[in-house]
């Protein structure tokens, strides 16, 4: 089981040095991310691993909720058609078409809402991000917790912002294996 540590800083140069230190101590690059509103500044620091903009927003969660509510809305259209007995007189085609349109529209609406909403794990950092600070995120295994403790001790200006649930280990290891294969196979 992995654990996620959050830190807040206003110095990207320092975060880049810390990321290099963590990698030298055995924490892989896919375990380290930076959340910032200033993507251009993060991109200038080639060693920092920025969070993709789609993951900064709640698009996935919003779309999943949209799918669930869209399926409910489509089901209601079909149920109303069945209970009203109108399809026996006319045809089912308008009800099927309306069910498909309702499903698509509600799903799209959920995704659209998600695009406008910060990711649920990052909402607590909105004030810091608005103030120009950056969130440094490190996912570690239990055996790597001492590395995080050492970083906290060696960098007292790095503000500890708590912990949370991490990306599953298999995803991080898959990213690392993909990176290893692409860099060794296609140098």
Secondary structure, DSSP 8 states (H G I E B T S, - for coil): -EEEEEEEES-HHHHHHHHHHHHHTT--GGGEEEE-S-HHHHHHSTT--B--HHHHBTHHHHHHHHHHHHHHHHHHHHHHHHHH-HHHHS-SHHHHHHHHHHHHHHHHHHHHHHHHSB-TTTGGGHHHHHTT-EEEEEEEEGGGHHHHHHHHHH-TTSEEEEEEE---HHHHHHHHHHHHHHHHH--
